[in-house]
Amino acid sequence: MGHGIADERNECTPGSQQECAAPSTGSTSETPGRRPSGFVDKPAAHAVYDTTLDTMRKAETLSWQSQDRWGTSEFEMSCTYRIWLKKPNYARIEATRDGEVAGVLVLDDEYCWIYWPNGRVRYDFEDEATYERTRLISYMQMEAPAGRFSLSHQTGMLGGGMGMPVLQPSYFHGGGSSLDEYLDGVRGLGTDKVGDEECDLIEVSFMDNQRSKYLWISPRNHLPRKLKEVVRVERDIIKDELWSEVMVDEPLADEMFKWSPPEGWVEWQLPNIEDGVLKNGTVAPDFDLPGTEGSRIRLSDYRGKVVWLCFWRVGCPSCREEMPVLEELHREYGRKGVAVIGIDAVDEADIAKALLRDCGVTFTNVIDTSEAAHKAVFTDYQTLPGMSGVPLYYVIDRDGKVVDGFYDLDAERGRAALRTAGVV
């Protein structure tokens, strides 16, 4: 599930299509060139990528420092991070901004700890009094089983402007990325210098080039010296990393990977995103948005029908997997008075429509990045300020009231909600 802090028009998330030339190395505010769809995998370049991942997996220790920068045409964030990795299941990440450590992550083989030496960032859902009382003495703790824990999904909590790393650090511990199964292929873009080092430049495409990663790989140790990622959404998200001090199999002291909360510190947790889902019996907020076929889609126009509402986005693996299931629901229940409506308020229309075509979708959809669409997705139907996630589903009865709302497709729960709404 694509849960996350802030509206997930990030994530790590998606908009255009790229030229065959090497990517721009300038500011993250630049808009990358577009290229025709269709990505041809090149075995030699793919081998370079596989060797990089194998190098990470086989190392006993691995560390590097990175200048980290990411953003859109409207904003830019930057910081420096340092990461140390050690077998079997140890890690330490420090994010620094303006010369001050913003946040520290310690993986001690069993648990992941996150703390903020100079105070934690305040989130929109927090009241000011609680924040002021705990910001200097709070920490997070979570179980971190080897090979089944994603360091990338925790780095945003460190503060300091750090985004998710372009390359998942948890490959080192035997884990992977949720994007791996959506890899389109790898191709070479020649060689390019990073500093004084000649590197092989490769492009790695995911989800029909909805996301591209560019890696400058050093032939000396098969690890990156520079990385760039383009996530194509409403406004392209561009991330740059410049690595230095890349060290493989150098001794790392065990003390680096130990931490426990000082006396008097308090554990802090993100709220459960499910708490932001509208309660059963709530009148579902109306919306008036453009459908993909040109008509206006108004929830109020569906009074007298049961509505299965789905909020989705192209870059969400679960959304892609569940799209055919929604089409089956549409075909099975459409004649029984059930209307399936999908809403994507993040993606560029061409990319989103291509996915709908690929999945053979015929149910009603809205692809719209307007303020009205954002309000529906990020405020009206997820009420925790600053929190969002997809896929989010609602079953709404004939009177326009919520029967049930939930994240991730639970077919039995959905059918139970349909029965409650009077669909047999």
C-alpha positions in Angstrom: 0.0 0.0 0.0 1.3 3.5 -0.9 0.8 5.1 2.5 3.0 8.1 3.5 3.5 11.4 5.1 2.2 14.3 3.0 0.3 13.8 -0.2 2.1 11.1 -2.0 2.7 13.1 -5.2 6.3 12.1 -4.5 7.6 8.9 -3.8 8.0 8.8 -4.7 5.6 9.3 -7.8 5.4 10.1 -11.8 4.7 12.7 -15.7 6.5 12.6 -19.2 8.8 10.5 -21.3 12.6 10.9 -21.8 15.1 11.7 -24.6 17.8 9.1 -25.4 20.4 11.7 -24.5 22.0 11.7 -21.1 19.8 13.3 -18.4 20.3 16.9 -17.4 22.7 17.3 -14.5 21.4 20.7 -13.6 18.9 21.9 -11.0 16.0 19.7 -9.9 13.7 22.4 -11.1 14.5 21.5 -14.7 11.9 19.6 -16.7 13.4 16.5 -18.3 12.9 15.9 -22.0 10.3 13.5 -23.2 10.7 10.4 -25.3 8.4 7.9 -27.0 7.0 5.1 -24.9 8.5 1.7 -25.3 11.8 0.7 -23.6 14.2 -1.8 -25.2 16.3 -3.7 -22.6 20.0 -3.9 -23.5 21.7 -7.0 -22.0 25.1 -5.4 -21.5 23.6 -2.4 -19.6 21.4 -4.8 -17.6 24.5 -6.7 -16.6 26.0 -3.5 -15.2 22.9 -2.9 -13.1 22.8 -6.5 -11.9 26.5 -6.4 -10.9 25.8 -3.2 -8.9 23.0 -4.9 -6.9 25.1 -8.1 -6.5 28.0 -6.0 -5.2 25.7 -4.5 -2.6 24.4 -7.9 -1.6 27.8 -9.6 -1.3 29.6 -6.8 0.7 30.2 -7.4 4.4 30.2 -3.7 5.0 29.3 -0.7 2.8 29.3 3.0 3.5 29.0 6.3 1.6 28.2 10.0 1.9 25.7 11.7 -0.5 24.7 15.2 -1.4 21.0 14.7 -1.6 18.6 17.0 -3.6 15.1 16.5 -4.7 12.0 18.5 -5.7 9.7 19.7 -8.4 9.4 22.9 -10.4 7.7 24.5 -7.3 10.0 23.5 -4.5 13.4 21.9 -3.7 14.9 20.2 -0.7 18.5 19.3 0.0 20.6 17.8 2.7 23.7 15.6 3.2 23.3 12.0 4.4 25.8 9.5 5.5 25.0 5.7 5.6 26.9 2.8 7.1 25.7 -0.8 6.5 27.0 -4.0 8.1 26.0 -7.7 7.9 23.9 -9.3 9.1 21.3 -6.6 9.7 22.9 -3.4 10.9 22.6 0.1 9.6 23.1 3.7 10.6 22.0 6.8 8.6 22.6 10.4 9.6 20.8 13.2 7.7 22.5 16.6 8.1 21.3 20.0 7.0 23.1 23.4 7.4 25.8 21.6 9.4 23.4 20.2 12.0 22.3 16.6 12.4 18.6 16.5 11.7 17.9 12.9 12.3 19.6 9.5 13.0 18.4 6.0 12.1 20.0 3.0 13.8 19.3 -0.6 12.8 20.6 -2.9 15.5 19.8 -6.3 13.9 16.4 -6.5 15.6 14.9 -3.0 15.8 15.1 0.2 13.9 15.4 3.3 16.0 14.9 6.9 14.8 15.7 10.0 16.9 16.3 13.7 16.3 19.3 15.1 18.3 18.1 18.7 17.7 14.4 18.3 17.7 11.8 16.5 15.6 9.9 18.2 12.8 6.3 19.0 13.5 3.6 17.4 11.4 0.2 18.9 10.6 -1.7 16.4 12.6 0.1 17.3 15.9 -1.2 19.8 18.4 1.4 22.4 19.3 1.5 21.7 23.1 2.3 18.0 22.6 4.9 18.8 20.0 6.7 21.3 22.1 6.7 19.0 25.1 8.2 16.0 23.2 10.1 17.3 20.2 13.5 17.1 22.0 13.0 13.8 23.8 11.1 11.6 21.3 12.1 8.6 19.3 10.6 5.9 17.1 11.1 2.1 17.4 9.9 -0.6 15.0 10.7 -4.2 14.4 13.1 -4.7 11.5 13.4 -8.3 10.3 16.4 -8.9 8.0 15.5 -9.0 4.3 12.0 -7.8 5.0 12.6 -4.2 6.2 12.9 -1.2 3.9 15.3 1.5 4.9 14.2 3.7 2.0 10.7 4.0 3.5 12.1 5.3 6.8 14.5 8.0 5.5 11.8 10.6 5.1 11.3 10.5 8.9 14.8 11.8 9.5 13.9 15.4 8.6 16.5 17.7 7.1 14.9 17.4 3.7 16.1 13.9 2.9 14.0 12.0 0.4 14.0 8.3 -0.4 17.4 7.1 -1.7 17.4 6.5 -5.5 19.0 3.0 -4.8 17.3 1.0 -2.0 19.9 0.5 0.8 18.2 -2.7 1.9 19.5 -4.6 -1.1 22.6 -4.9 1.1 20.6 -6.9 3.7 19.0 -9.2 1.2 15.9 -7.2 0.7 14.5 -5.6 -2.4 12.3 -2.9 -3.8 8.5 -3.0 -4.5 9.4 -1.7 -7.9 11.6 -4.7 -8.9 8.8 -6.6 -10.6 7.9 -3.5 -12.6 11.4 -3.2 -14.2 11.0 -2.6 -17.9 14.7 -2.9 -18.6 18.1 -1.2 -18.6 20.0 0.6 -21.4 23.4 2.2 -21.6 23.9 5.9 -22.3 27.6 5.7 -22.8 30.2 7.0 -20.4 30.4 10.2 -18.4 32.8 11.6 -15.9 32.0 12.2 -12.2 34.9 14.2 -10.9 37.9 12.5 -12.3 36.3 9.1 -12.6 35.0 7.7 -15.9 31.7 6.0 -15.2 29.2 3.8 -17.2 25.9 5.7 -17.4 22.8 3.5 -17.5 19.1 4.3 -17.5 16.8 1.9 -15.5 13.1 2.2 -16.5 10.1 1.1 -14.3 6.4 1.0 -15.1 6.7 1.9 -18.8 9.1 4.7 -18.0 6.8 6.3 -15.4 9.9 6.2 -13.3 13.5 6.4 -14.5 16.7 6.0 -12.6 20.0 7.0 -14.0 23.2 5.5 -12.4 26.8 6.6 -13.0 28.5 3.3 -12.2 32.3 3.2 -11.4 33.9 0.2 -13.1 36.4 0.2 -10.2 34.0 -1.2 -7.6 30.7 -1.4 -9.6 28.9 1.1 -7.3 27.4 4.5 -8.2 29.2 7.8 -7.9 26.1 9.7 -9.0 22.4 8.9 -9.3 19.3 10.7 -10.7 15.7 9.7 -10.5 12.7 11.1 -12.5 9.2 10.3 -11.2 6.7 11.4 -13.7 3.5 12.8 -12.2 1.6 16.0 -12.4 4.8 17.9 -11.8 7.9 15.7 -12.4 9.7 14.9 -9.2 13.5 14.9 -9.7 16.1 13.5 -7.3 19.9 13.9 -7.5 22.5 12.2 -5.3 26.3 12.7 -5.5 28.1 10.0 -3.7 31.6 10.3 -2.1 33.7 8.3 0.3 32.3 5.0 -1.1 33.8 2.2 1.1 33.4 -1.6 0.7 34.3 -4.1 3.3 36.1 -1.6 5.6 35.9 -2.3 9.3 32.9 -0.7 11.1 32.7 -0.7 14.9 29.7 -2.4 16.5 29.1 0.6 18.7 27.9 2.5 15.6 24.8 0.3 15.5 23.7 0.5 19.1 21.2 3.0 20.6 18.7 3.1 23.3 16.5 5.9 24.5 17.8 8.0 27.3 15.9 8.1 30.6 12.8 10.3 30.3 12.5 10.0 26.5 9.1 9.1 25.0 8.2 6.9 22.1 6.5 8.8 19.3 4.5 7.2 16.5 2.8 8.3 13.3 -1.0 8.0 13.6 -2.7 5.1 12.0 -3.6 6.2 8.5 -6.9 4.2 8.8 -7.9 6.8 11.5 -8.3 9.3 8.7 -10.9 7.3 6.8 -14.5 8.6 6.9 -16.6 6.8 9.5 -19.4 4.5 8.4 -22.7 6.4 8.2 -20.9 9.7 7.2 -22.4 11.5 4.2 -19.8 11.1 1.5 -18.4 14.5 0.4 -19.7 15.5 -3.1 -17.3 16.2 -5.9 -17.6 17.5 -9.5 -14.7 16.4 -11.6 -14.0 15.7 -15.3 -14.3 12.1 -16.4 -11.9 10.6 -18.9 -14.7 10.4 -21.5 -15.4 14.1 -21.3 -18.5 14.2 -19.0 -18.6 15.6 -15.5 -18.6 13.1 -12.7 -20.6 14.2 -9.7 -21.1 11.9 -6.8 -24.5 13.4 -6.1 -25.6 12.3 -9.6 -25.3 8.7 -8.4 -27.9 8.9 -5.7 -30.0 5.8 -6.0 -27.0 3.7 -7.0 -24.3 2.1 -4.8 -20.9 3.6 -5.5 -17.6 1.7 -5.2 -15.0 4.6 -5.1 -11.3 4.0 -5.6 -8.5 6.5 -5.2 -5.4 5.3 -7.1 -2.2 6.4 -8.9 0.0 4.9 -11.6 3.1 4.6 -9.4 1.4 2.5 -6.7 2.1 -1.3 -7.2 -1.0 -2.3 -5.3 -3.2 0.0 -7.5 -1.9 -1.6 -10.6 -2.4 -5.1 -9.3 -6.0 -4.4 -8.2 -7.2 -2.6 -11.3 -8.3 -5.8 -13.1 -10.1 -6.8 -9.9 -12.0 -3.6 -10.0 -12.9 -4.2 -13.6 -14.3 -7.6 -12.6 -16.4 -5.9 -9.9 -17.7 -3.4 -12.4 -18.7 -6.2 -14.8 -20.2 -8.4 -12.1 -22.2 -5.7 -10.2 -22.8 -3.0 -12.8 -26.1 -4.5 -13.8 -27.1 -4.7 -10.1 -26.9 -0.9 -9.7 -23.3 -0.6 -8.6 -21.1 2.2 -10.1 -17.3 1.8 -9.9 -15.5 5.1 -10.0 -11.7 5.6 -10.0 -10.0 8.9 -9.2 -6.3 9.7 -9.9 -5.4 13.2 -8.8 -1.7 12.8 -9.2 -0.6 11.6 -12.6 -0.2 13.1 -16.0 -3.3 12.1 -18.0 -1.5 10.3 -20.9 0.3 8.0 -18.5 -2.7 7.2 -16.4 -4.9 6.6 -19.5 -2.3 4.2 -20.9 -2.5 2.1 -17.7 -6.3 2.0 -17.9 -6.0 0.8 -21.5 -3.4 -1.8 -20.7 -5.7 -3.2 -17.9 -8.8 -3.2 -20.1 -10.6 -0.8 -17.8 -14.1 0.2 -18.8 -15.4 1.6 -15.5 -15.7 5.3 -14.9 -12.5 7.2 -14.1 -11.4 10.7 -13.3 -7.8 11.8 -14.0 -7.5 15.3 -12.8 -4.8 17.2 -10.9 -6.9 20.3 -10.2 -7.3 21.9 -6.7 -10.8 20.4 -6.5 -9.4 16.9 -7.2 -6.7 17.3 -4.6 -9.3 18.5 -2.1 -11.3 15.3 -2.6 -8.3 13.0 -2.4 -6.1 14.6 0.3 -8.7 16.4 2.5 -12.3 15.2 2.1 -11.7 11.4 1.9 -8.5 11.3 4.1 -9.0 13.6 7.1 -5.7 13.3 8.8 -3.8 16.5 7.8 -0.7 15.8 5.9 -1.3 12.0 5.5 -2.4 10.2 2.4 -2.2 6.8 0.8 -3.5 4.7 -2.0 -5.3 2.5 -2.9 -8.2 3.8 -0.8 -11.6 2.4 -1.3 -15.1 3.5 -0.2 -18.5 1.8 -0.6 -21.2 4.4 -0.6 -24.9 3.5 -0.3 -27.8 4.7 -2.4 -28.4 7.6 0.0 -24.9 8.9 -0.4 -23.6 7.6 3.0 -20.4 5.7 3.6 -21.0 2.0 4.2 -17.3 1.2 4.6 -13.9 2.7 3.8 -10.5 0.8 3.8 -7.0 0.7 2.3 -6.0 -2.1 0.0 -8.5 -4.3 -1.7 -10.2 -6.7 0.6 -12.7 -8.5 -1.6 -14.6 -10.1 1.2 -14.9 -6.9 3.1 -16.0 -5.1 0.0 -18.7 -7.7 -0.8 -19.9 -7.5 2.8 -20.2 -3.7 2.4 -22.2 -4.2 -0.9 -24.6 -6.6 0.9 -25.0 -4.0 3.7 -25.8 -1.5 1.0 -28.5 -3.8 -0.3 -26.7 -5.3 -3.3 -27.3 -9.0 -3.6 
